[in-house]
Structures are given as C-alpha cells and as structure tokens.
Amino acid sequence: MFVLFKFFENLVDPYVPYEERDKPPTRLGPFMMEYARPFRRVFMITGLMSIVVAAIEVWLIFYMGRIVDLLAVGPVGFMENHGFELMAVAAFILVLRPLLQAVDVALLNNAVLPNFGTLIRWRAHKHVLRQSVGWFENDFAGRIANRIMQTPPAAGEVVFQVFDAISFSLAYLIGAAILLSVADPRLMLPLLIWFGLYGCLVLWTVRRIGPASKEASDARSAVTGRVVDSYTNIHSVKMFAHHDRELEYAQEAIERSRTTFQKEMRIFTLMDLALVTLNGLLIVGVVGWAILLWVDASASVGIVAAATALTLRLNAMTGWIMWALTSFFRQLGVVAEGMETIAQPIDLVDGPDAQPLVLTEGKIEIDAVSHHYGRDTGGLDRVSLTIRPGEKVGLIGRSGAGKSTLVKLLLRFYDVEQGRILIDGQDIRDITQDSLRSNIGMVQQDSSLLHRSVRDNILYGRPDATEAEMKEAARQAEADEFIQTLEDPEGRVGYDAHVGERGVKLSGGQRQRVTLARVILKNAPILLLDEATSALDSEVEAAIQETLYGMMEGKTVIAIAHRLSTIARMDRILVLDDGHIVEEGTHSALLAKGGLYSAFWDRQSGGFIGTQEATE
C-alpha cells in the first residue's frame, strides 16, 4: 500500500524547474494555467476517471431498474437464466468498481492536491522573495504571508471541485438524461426543464458569490495584517499601555470581516431555499410522469424504479453540486485576492545582459544622483561623490537628510531616479544584484535577526565558513562570552540557542554584536555601517571600535553615525542636509570651518548629534 501511495505522490514534482517570469499573468485563467502546466497529463487522466466513475454510478441505477423488471417475471427459472449475469455484475461491483474508484481518489487526493498546493506555495514564495525592499516596505508582512499561505489551499480546492464535483456531476447529468431517454424520451422533458432552472440558479449564485468571497477574503487578510502588526510590535503596545487601542484597531477589521461574511452567507441561504423548491419540482415531475407512463402501460415497473432512484440521487446531489460550485467560485475569489500579491510584477530586476560585479579596487562613484521615492521632496538631490579605493568616509546629517537613501541606492534596494552609481567603473544597474550585495557588508541600526539559532544567524554572512571561523567572528564582535550563557525554552544552549522572532530574546546590544559577527565573517570588500554601535554600552563599544577599525583595513567604508566620536577618525566626513552634500573634510578641518558639522559637535552631549534641533 505504501508503494502505491508513493507512486501516485511522485507523479508530479512540485519543485520541477520552470522559467521564472518578472511579469506573471494577471488574469485568473492564465494564472491558474501557468501553475497547472506540470499537471496537464495527470489532470487529463483524473478528469477521465471522474467521468468513468460517474458513468458507473448511473449504470448501477439503470441496472437496479433492470433487476426490478426481472424480479417482476417471477422466481421460476430466474437463477438459471440470469445467474451468470448477476455473478458477473457482483464481481464488477466488488472488485473492478473499487479499483477504479481507488485510482480516481488516489489521483486526486495523493497526486494532485498535495503537489499542486506545494507547487503554488513554493513558486509564490520564490517570486515574492525576488521583490525589492521598497515593495515590502509598502505592504504588511502579515498580509503578504497570509496570501502566500491561503492561496495554495484555495487553488487546490478549485482543482478538487473541478474533478470531484463539476466533471463528475456533468457526466452524471448527461448519463441521467441518456438513461431516461432510453427508457422513454418523454421523461427527459421534466429533467431538461429542471436543469434549465437549476442552471439559472447556479448563474445567479456564481455572479454574486465571486465578488462577495473576494471581499470577505480581503477583509480576512486585513484582520491578519492588523493582528500580526500588533504582535510584531508587542513591546511598543505594552510600553505605551495601548492594549485597548490595539483591540479597537483590530475590532474594526474583525467587524468588517464579519459583515462581509454575513453578506456571503445570505447568498447561500437564498440559494438553499431556491434549491429545495427546484428539487421538489424535479421529483414530482420525473417520478410523477414515470408513474403516469406506467399507468398507461408505456413504462415498466423497473423504469419507474430507476427514474425514482435517479431523481432521489439527483435531489441529494444538487445541494452538494451547488455547494461545490459556490466553493469553487469562492476559492477562485481567494485566489484572485492572493494574485494581488503573488502576481505583482518584479519592479527591480537585473538587466538582460547583467554581469557579475568585477571588483578590483573598491572605488565608488556617485554621479549626479537624485532620488525622491516618486515624490517632489526628500531623498537625494543631484548628489555627486567619489570615494577612493580603501577610503573611510563618515556620513552625518539630520534625520531625513538622505543618509539612508544613499546607502539603499548603493545596495540597489531602489533604482536611482536620475544619475548613476558606479563601482570600479561598472554601473550597478548593469551588474547582477546578488553579485553587488555579496561584495558589500552592512551593519544596520535595526539589528533584527532571523528566528533561528545563533550559529545560523552568524553563518548567514558566509554559509561555507568553518565552525572555528564562525566562533572567531563572534569573539571579535565581543559576542562569544554572552552566547555561551544562552539557553532557549527548548533547552538548546550556546550557539544552538534560538534567538526568537527578529532576535527578540536577546537584548539590543546582544543583537547588535551578533549582527557585527555576521558581517565580520562575511569579510566583504565594501563596508557600510549604519549606526553600527548605537545599541552598545560604552565599555563594549570601546572594545568593538577597535574591531571595527581593524575590519576597515583595506576596505572601502561608508559609516553613518549620530555619535560623532565614532567617525572622527575617518579619512573624510560628509555632511548631508536636505538631500545635498553641504560640507566635507576631515574632522579637524570641519571643526575649523565652523559650519554645520561644528554646530553638531558643539551641541552633542555624550557624543550624540542633536539632529532634530541643530540649527543651520
């Protein structure tokens, strides 16, 4: 049995190589067909098996009518005349029918459903990971994750209903019409009338359930986004005592989810009432007409019995078919909502002829770069700058002056709106993003970590590093000592201890030191430091400062700092203000100039810039 399961489960590989598209299909049909391509052969066989199973069900009802007619003749000579036929039918029902049913079920449950959902989730996650940083900054992480998670099972449900209900029911209805026409063509009339009315009801339901389902799905995603936002920022929620405020914020979305779901359920209630009435007409029409034909000696008892069994079976099936159809279109609505994320085009891609970065010296040229994030103000405005190979440059300025924008553009998290950035003479738009970022090490002010072990987080800088190299990087970052004391709730200790979501189980200083260790291990030729020691106490900072300056040897460095003492030893300091470089020079030269840098230095307390209050 296990071997049979494996056979069906391995009919399709959900991780089969495929051509990645920067612009996936944005219409529902082509979108589903794109994912269904590896399943074409399996889908054809599954559809055929659904038709075979439906035909067998209809034939069984027809044969029960034949048995009734045979029994009406009387018992004399019954077994002699029909014994072999009955034994053959019994063998078919006991052996062949279960085998055919098993193949049908295994194809759907074991070959299609697990692999189809997995394929969609894998490809969707792969596509979303290729999106730019700016794309993620414009959405909720919770909503993105929710769509990645809910779209695959919804698409799987669509496929399930196509083969389990829609193709089966169509084959069943066609078979029923054929059976009744063979018995007496007049019996088809009430069935056709009922089928027309039933089709109108289906059309009415489908037209309303699709939009209602999409609206309900959007509302559920909004709930997830708001709830995850509260959980992700639980420290702020607790610190500002905004428990009730967060509940109100969530309740607004939860209430909208409830009202949209109510609208959806009203459609189902009306559908059920109409369906019961239509099925009553079906039973009375077909069975009543069959009885009248029998009274006129135009139909046998077997035909009446078969017609009765068939209509009762259709009566039981219609509710299931309707629910299957509404589920089909409801899940299509969920898929359509998920497409708003999964099918978005990649807005920042490598050029068609992009080549890996060939880094020879580490020279950075910023040529008349302007970037305002699509707005009229903010960011950078016509900035030109050359950083020599191995030069250490400090970058300071008020909040919003453009420091982080410069770093994001250098990493190509965004494409410059005007101008260009070159590394060793190569425009970063003409090189691959992976090769660019693999040559840049960065320590950010927001030192978030992956919810994995300390070892995994440090090795993220260079996965092929040895254990000794990883621990040496931790030692240089003054992290080895505290790492040895870590233990998580599952009992994992030291480097195996998990740090929690975004490193929440560690203090800010501990997270910063693990981040530093990761960058030390990466040992990239270009180094970006964005408030690299902001979360450290003075004693640890003093020790790490020497490590940082050791790291900088032979590297091209850009360091952002509000604490001026951390960049005073830089080769050159740039002062940004309102998107422009307004001053540059060494620490002593800028102090002597008596400009904005000097004002910052005079106003700092304990080594910090009064970035919000410093005057021009």
C-alpha positions in Angstrom: 0.0 0.0 0.0 2.8 2.4 0.9 4.4 1.7 -2.5 1.1 2.6 -4.3 0.9 5.8 -2.3 4.4 6.8 -3.3 3.7 6.0 -6.9 0.8 8.5 -7.0 2.6 11.1 -4.8 5.6 11.1 -7.2 3.6 11.5 -10.4 4.4 15.3 -10.3 7.4 17.0 -8.9 6.2 20.3 -7.3 9.8 21.7 -7.4 10.3 21.0 -11.1 12.4 23.7 -12.8 10.5 26.4 -14.6 11.0 29.6 -16.4 10.6 32.5 -13.9 8.7 35.5 -15.1 9.2 39.0 -13.9 5.6 39.7 -15.0 3.3 36.8 -14.2 -0.1 36.5 -15.7 -2.5 39.0 -14.1 -5.8 37.3 -15.3 -7.2 34.4 -13.3 -7.4 31.9 -16.1 -3.8 32.3 -17.4 -2.6 32.5 -13.8 -4.1 29.1 -12.9 -3.0 27.6 -16.2 0.6 28.7 -15.6 0.8 26.7 -12.4 -1.2 23.8 -13.8 1.2 23.2 -16.7 3.2 20.4 -14.9 -0.1 18.7 -14.1 -1.6 18.5 -17.6 -1.2 14.8 -18.1 -2.4 14.0 -14.5 -5.4 16.3 -14.9 -6.4 14.6 -18.1 -6.4 11.2 -16.5 -8.1 12.5 -13.4 -10.9 14.1 -15.5 -11.3 10.8 -17.4 -11.6 8.8 -14.2 -14.2 11.2 -12.8 -16.3 10.6 -15.9 -15.8 6.8 -15.7 -16.9 6.8 -12.0 -20.0 8.9 -12.8 -20.9 6.6 -15.7 -20.7 3.6 -13.4 -23.0 5.3 -10.8 -25.6 6.0 -13.5 -25.3 2.5 -14.9 -25.9 1.0 -11.4 -29.2 2.8 -11.1 -30.2 1.7 -14.6 -29.2 -1.9 -13.7 -31.3 -1.8 -10.5 -34.3 -1.0 -12.7 -33.5 -4.0 -14.9 -33.4 -6.2 -11.8 -36.8 -4.9 -10.7 -38.2 -5.9 -14.2 -36.5 -9.3 -14.0 -38.0 -9.9 -10.5 -41.5 -9.0 -11.7 -41.4 -12.0 -14.0 -41.3 -14.4 -11.0 -38.7 -16.7 -9.4 -39.2 -19.7 -11.7 -36.0 -20.2 -13.7 -34.6 -16.9 -12.5 -31.2 -18.2 -11.5 -30.9 -20.5 -14.4 -31.5 -17.6 -16.9 -29.8 -14.8 -15.1 -27.4 -16.3 -12.5 -24.2 -15.8 -14.5 -25.1 -12.2 -15.3 -25.8 -11.4 -11.7 -22.5 -13.0 -10.6 -20.6 -11.0 -13.2 -22.2 -7.8 -12.1 -21.5 -8.7 -8.5 -17.8 -9.3 -9.3 -17.7 -6.0 -11.1 -19.2 -4.2 -8.1 -16.9 -6.0 -5.6 -13.6 -5.9 -7.5 -13.4 -3.7 -10.5 -15.6 -0.8 -9.3 -13.5 -0.3 -6.0 -10.2 -0.4 -8.1 -11.5 2.3 -10.5 -12.7 4.3 -7.5 -9.4 3.9 -5.8 -7.5 5.1 -8.8 -9.8 8.1 -9.1 -9.4 9.0 -5.4 -5.6 8.4 -5.4 -5.1 10.6 -8.4 -7.0 13.5 -6.8 -6.0 13.1 -3.1 -2.4 11.9 -3.5 -1.1 13.0 -6.9 -2.9 16.4 -7.4 -3.8 18.1 -4.1 -0.6 17.9 -2.0 1.6 18.6 -5.0 -0.5 21.4 -6.6 -0.6 23.4 -3.4 3.1 22.8 -2.7 4.0 24.0 -6.2 2.0 27.2 -5.9 3.3 28.0 -2.4 6.9 27.3 -3.5 6.7 29.4 -6.6 4.8 32.2 -5.0 7.3 32.4 -2.1 10.1 32.4 -4.7 8.5 35.2 -6.7 7.8 37.3 -3.6 11.4 36.9 -2.3 12.6 38.5 -5.6 10.6 41.6 -4.9 12.5 44.8 -3.9 12.9 46.1 -0.4 10.7 49.0 -1.4 7.9 46.6 -2.4 8.0 45.0 1.1 8.1 48.5 2.7 4.7 49.3 1.0 2.8 46.3 2.5 2.1 44.4 5.7 4.4 41.4 6.2 1.4 39.7 7.8 -0.9 40.3 4.8 1.8 39.1 2.3 2.4 35.9 4.4 -1.4 35.4 4.7 -1.8 35.5 0.9 1.1 33.1 0.4 -0.5 30.7 2.8 -4.1 30.9 1.8 -3.8 31.0 -2.0 -2.4 27.4 -2.4 -5.1 25.6 -0.5 -7.7 27.8 -2.3 -6.3 26.8 -5.6 -6.2 23.2 -4.5 -9.8 23.4 -3.6 -10.6 24.8 -7.0 -8.9 21.8 -8.7 -10.6 19.4 -6.3 -14.1 20.7 -7.1 -13.4 20.6 -10.8 -12.7 16.9 -10.7 -14.6 15.7 -7.7 -17.8 17.6 -8.3 -18.1 19.6 -11.5 -16.8 17.0 -14.0 -18.5 14.1 -12.0 -21.8 16.0 -11.9 -21.8 16.9 -15.5 -21.1 13.4 -16.5 -23.8 12.2 -14.1 -26.4 14.6 -15.5 -25.6 13.6 -19.1 -25.8 9.9 -18.1 -29.1 10.5 -16.4 -30.5 12.2 -19.5 -29.4 9.3 -21.7 -30.9 6.7 -19.2 -34.2 8.5 -19.2 -34.3 8.9 -22.9 -33.6 5.2 -23.4 -36.4 4.4 -21.0 -38.8 6.9 -22.6 -37.8 10.2 -24.3 -40.7 12.0 -22.7 -39.1 11.5 -19.2 -36.3 13.9 -20.4 -38.7 16.9 -20.5 -39.1 17.5 -16.8 -35.3 16.8 -16.3 -34.5 19.4 -19.0 -36.9 22.0 -17.5 -35.4 21.4 -14.1 -31.8 21.6 -15.5 -32.6 25.0 -17.1 -34.0 26.4 -13.9 -31.1 24.9 -11.9 -28.6 26.5 -14.4 -30.3 29.9 -13.8 -29.9 29.4 -10.0 -26.3 28.5 -10.4 -25.6 31.5 -12.6 -27.4 33.8 -10.1 -25.3 32.4 -7.2 -22.0 32.4 -9.0 -22.3 36.1 -10.1 -22.8 37.1 -6.6 -20.6 34.7 -4.7 -17.4 35.6 -6.5 -17.3 39.3 -5.6 -18.7 38.5 -2.1 -16.0 35.9 -1.5 -13.2 38.2 -2.7 -14.5 41.0 -0.4 -14.6 38.6 2.5 -11.1 37.3 1.7 -9.8 40.9 1.6 -11.3 41.5 5.0 -9.8 38.4 6.5 -6.3 39.4 5.1 -6.8 42.9 6.7 -7.5 41.2 10.1 -4.4 39.1 9.8 -2.3 42.2 8.8 -3.5 44.2 11.8 -3.2 41.3 14.3 0.3 40.5 13.1 1.2 44.2 13.3 0.2 44.2 17.0 2.1 41.1 17.8 5.2 42.2 15.9 5.3 45.4 17.9 4.2 44.0 21.2 6.9 45.8 23.1 5.5 49.2 21.9 2.0 48.1 22.7 2.9 47.1 26.3 5.3 50.1 26.8 2.6 52.6 25.8 -0.2 50.7 27.6 -2.3 50.6 24.3 -3.9 47.2 24.8 -7.4 48.7 24.4 -6.3 50.8 21.4 -5.0 47.7 19.7 -8.2 45.9 20.4 -10.2 48.7 18.8 -7.9 48.8 15.9 -8.3 45.0 15.4 -12.1 45.1 16.1 -12.7 47.5 13.2 -11.1 45.0 10.8 -12.8 42.0 12.5 -16.2 43.7 12.3 -15.7 44.3 8.6 -14.7 40.7 8.2 -18.0 39.7 10.0 -20.2 41.9 7.8 -18.6 40.7 4.6 -19.0 37.1 5.7 -22.7 37.8 6.6 -23.3 39.1 3.0 -21.7 35.9 1.6 -23.9 33.7 3.8 -27.1 35.4 2.8 -26.4 34.3 -0.8 -26.1 30.7 0.4 -29.3 30.9 2.4 -31.3 32.1 -0.6 -29.6 29.5 -2.7 -30.7 26.7 -0.4 -34.3 27.8 -0.3 -34.5 28.0 -4.1 -32.7 24.7 -4.4 -35.3 22.8 -2.2 -38.1 24.2 -4.3 -36.4 23.2 -7.6 -35.7 19.7 -6.3 -39.3 19.3 -5.3 -40.3 20.1 -8.9 -37.7 17.6 -10.2 -39.0 14.7 -8.0 -42.7 15.4 -8.8 -42.0 16.0 -12.5 -39.9 12.9 -13.3 -41.4 10.4 -10.8 -45.0 11.6 -11.4 -44.5 11.3 -15.2 -43.0 7.9 -14.9 -46.0 6.7 -12.9 -48.4 8.1 -15.5 -46.4 6.3 -18.2 -46.7 3.1 -16.1 -50.5 3.6 -15.7 -50.7 3.9 -19.5 -48.6 0.7 -19.8 -45.9 2.8 -21.6 -43.3 2.1 -18.9 -42.3 -0.9 -16.8 -42.0 -1.0 -13.1 -38.2 -1.1 -13.5 -38.3 2.2 -15.4 -40.4 3.8 -12.6 -38.0 2.4 -10.0 -34.9 3.6 -12.0 -36.4 7.0 -12.6 -37.3 7.3 -8.9 -33.8 6.3 -7.7 -32.2 8.6 -10.2 -34.3 11.7 -9.2 -33.7 11.0 -5.5 -30.0 10.6 -6.2 -30.1 13.9 -8.1 -32.0 15.5 -5.3 -29.3 14.5 -2.9 -26.5 15.6 -5.3 -27.9 19.0 -6.2 -27.1 20.5 -2.9 -23.6 19.1 -3.0 -23.1 20.3 -6.5 -24.3 23.8 -5.7 -22.0 23.9 -2.6 -19.2 22.6 -4.8 -19.8 25.3 -7.4 -20.1 28.0 -4.8 -17.0 26.7 -3.1 -15.3 26.6 -6.5 -16.1 30.3 -7.2 -15.5 31.3 -3.6 -12.0 29.8 -3.7 -11.4 31.5 -7.0 -12.1 34.7 -5.2 -9.5 33.8 -2.6 -7.0 33.0 -5.4 -7.9 36.3 -7.1 -7.2 38.2 -3.9 -3.9 36.3 -3.5 -2.9 37.3 -7.0 -2.8 40.9 -5.9 0.4 39.9 -4.2 1.6 36.8 -5.9 1.1 38.1 -9.5 2.6 41.5 -9.0 5.5 42.1 -11.4 9.0 42.3 -10.1 9.7 46.1 -10.1 13.5 45.9 -9.7 15.3 43.3 -11.9 18.7 42.5 -13.3 19.2 43.8 -16.9 19.0 41.2 -19.7 22.8 41.4 -20.1 23.7 41.9 -16.4 27.1 40.5 -15.5 28.6 39.7 -12.1 30.4 42.6 -10.5 34.2 42.5 -11.1 35.6 44.3 -8.0 39.2 45.2 -8.4 39.8 48.3 -6.2 36.5 49.2 -4.5 36.1 52.7 -6.0 32.6 54.2 -5.7 31.4 57.0 -7.9 28.0 58.7 -7.3 27.3 60.8 -10.4 24.5 63.5 -10.2 22.2 61.1 -8.3 18.7 62.2 -7.5 16.1 60.1 -5.8 12.9 61.3 -4.1 10.9 58.0 -3.9 8.5 59.2 -6.5 7.8 62.4 -4.6 8.9 66.0 -5.1 10.9 66.3 -1.9 13.0 64.1 0.4 15.8 61.7 -0.5 18.8 63.0 -2.5 19.1 65.8 -5.0 21.8 65.9 -7.6 24.5 64.4 -5.4 27.9 63.7 -6.8 30.6 62.0 -4.8 33.7 59.9 -5.4 35.0 57.5 -2.7 38.5 56.3 -3.4 39.5 52.6 -3.1 40.1 51.9 0.6 38.8 55.3 1.8 36.9 55.6 5.0 34.0 58.1 4.7 31.8 59.2 7.6 28.2 60.4 6.8 26.2 62.6 9.1 23.2 64.8 9.0 19.8 65.4 10.5 17.1 62.7 10.2 15.7 62.8 6.7 18.8 64.4 5.2 19.3 61.5 2.8 21.9 59.3 4.5 19.9 56.1 4.5 18.7 56.8 0.9 22.3 56.9 -0.2 23.0 53.5 1.4 19.8 52.0 -0.1 20.7 53.2 -3.6 24.2 51.9 -3.3 22.8 48.4 -2.4 20.3 48.9 -5.2 17.3 48.4 -3.0 15.9 51.1 -5.3 17.0 52.2 -8.7 18.1 55.8 -8.9 15.6 58.2 -10.5 18.4 60.3 -12.1 22.1 59.9 -12.4 24.1 56.7 -11.8 26.2 54.8 -9.3 29.4 53.1 -10.4 31.7 50.6 -8.6 35.1 50.3 -10.2 33.6 51.9 -13.3 30.6 49.5 -13.6 27.1 50.9 -13.4 25.3 48.9 -10.7 22.2 48.7 -12.9 24.3 46.7 -15.3 25.5 44.1 -12.8 23.6 41.3 -11.0 22.0 42.3 -7.7 23.4 39.2 -5.9 27.0 39.9 -7.0 26.6 43.5 -5.9 25.4 42.7 -2.4 27.8 39.8 -1.9 30.6 42.3 -2.2 29.0 44.7 0.4 28.9 44.1 4.2 26.4 46.1 6.2 25.6 46.6 9.9 22.3 48.3 10.3 20.9 50.3 13.2 17.9 47.9 13.3 19.8 44.8 14.1 17.0 42.3 13.5 17.9 38.6 13.4 16.3 35.5 11.9 14.2 33.3 14.2 16.9 30.6 14.1 20.0 29.6 16.1 22.8 32.0 16.9 25.0 29.8 14.7 22.7 30.1 11.7 22.5 33.9 12.2 26.2 34.4 12.2 26.8 31.9 9.3 24.3 33.9 7.3 27.2 36.1 6.5 29.2 33.2 4.9 27.4 29.9 5.0 30.5 27.9 4.0 32.6 29.2 6.9 34.0 26.7 9.3 32.9 26.4 13.0 36.3 27.9 14.1 35.9 30.9 11.7 32.3 31.5 12.9 33.3 31.5 16.5 36.3 33.7 15.8 34.0 36.3 14.2 31.8 36.1 17.4 34.8 36.6 19.6 35.9 39.7 17.6 32.4 41.1 17.9 32.6 40.6 21.7 29.7 38.2 21.4 31.3 34.8 22.3 31.0 35.3 26.1 27.3 36.0 26.3 26.5 33.4 23.6 27.9 30.7 25.9 25.3 31.6 28.5 22.2 31.5 26.2 19.5 28.8 26.6 16.1 28.8 24.8 12.8 27.3 26.1 13.5 24.1 24.2 16.8 23.5 26.1 19.1 24.5 23.3 22.2 26.3 24.6 25.1 28.4 23.3 25.4 28.7 19.6 22.4 26.3 19.1 20.0 28.5 21.1 17.3 30.2 19.0 17.0 33.9 19.3 13.3 34.4 18.7 11.4 36.4 16.1 13.7 39.3 14.9 16.1 38.3 17.8 13.6 39.4 20.5 15.1 37.0 23.1 18.3 39.0 23.0 19.0 42.5 24.3 19.6 45.3 21.7 23.3 45.2 22.4 23.5 41.4 22.0 21.6 41.5 18.7 24.0 44.2 17.5 27.0 42.1 18.4 25.6 39.0 16.6 25.0 41.2 13.6 28.5 42.5 13.7 29.8 39.0 13.9 27.9 38.1 10.8 29.4 41.0 8.8 32.9 40.2 10.2 32.5 36.7 8.9 31.3 37.9 5.5 34.5 40.0 5.1 33.2 41.9 2.1 35.5 44.5 0.4 32.9 47.3 0.8 31.6 48.0 4.3 28.5 50.0 5.2 27.9 50.9 8.8 24.6 52.5 9.8 24.8 53.4 13.5 26.8 50.1 14.0 27.4 50.7 17.7 24.2 52.5 18.6 22.8 49.7 20.8 26.1 49.1 22.7 27.1 50.3 26.1 30.2 52.5 26.3 32.5 49.7 27.6 31.5 47.2 24.8 31.5 50.0 22.2 35.1 50.9 23.1 36.2 47.3 22.6 34.3 46.9 19.4 35.5 50.2 18.0 39.0 48.7 17.7 37.5 45.6 16.0 35.6 47.9 13.5 38.7 49.8 12.6 40.5 46.5 12.1 37.7 45.4 9.8 38.0 48.6 7.8 41.6 47.9 6.9 41.9 47.6 3.1 38.1 48.2 2.6 36.1 51.0 1.2 33.9 52.2 4.1 30.8 54.4 4.4 29.8 54.9 8.1 26.6 56.7 9.1 26.6 58.0 12.7 24.9 60.4 15.0 27.6 59.8 17.6 30.4 61.9 16.1 33.1 60.2 18.2 32.6 57.0 16.2 33.5 58.7 12.9 36.1 61.3 14.0 38.9 59.1 12.8 37.5 58.7 9.3 39.5 59.8 6.3 36.7 62.1 5.2 33.4 63.2 6.7 30.4 64.3 4.6 27.6 66.4 6.0 24.2 65.9 4.3 21.4 68.3 4.6 18.1 68.3 2.7 19.5 65.9 0.1 22.7 67.8 -0.6 26.3 67.4 0.5 26.8 70.7 2.2 30.2 70.1 3.9 33.1 67.6 3.5 36.6 67.2 5.0 38.4 65.7 7.9 37.1 66.1 11.5 39.6 68.8 12.4 39.1 70.7 9.1 35.3 70.7 9.6 35.6 71.9 13.1 37.9 74.7 12.0 35.4 75.7 9.3 32.8 76.5 11.9 29.8 75.3 9.8 27.1 72.7 10.3 29.4 70.0 11.5 31.0 72.3 14.0 27.5 73.1 15.3 26.7 69.4 15.6 29.9 68.8 17.5 29.2 71.8 19.9 25.7 70.6 20.6 26.3 66.9 21.1 26.1 65.6 24.6 28.0 62.4 25.3 28.9 62.1 21.7 25.5 62.4 20.0 24.3 64.9 17.5 21.2 67.0 18.3 19.8 66.0 14.9 16.3 67.3 15.4 17.2 70.7 17.0 20.6 71.7 15.4 20.4 75.0 13.6 21.8 75.7 10.2 
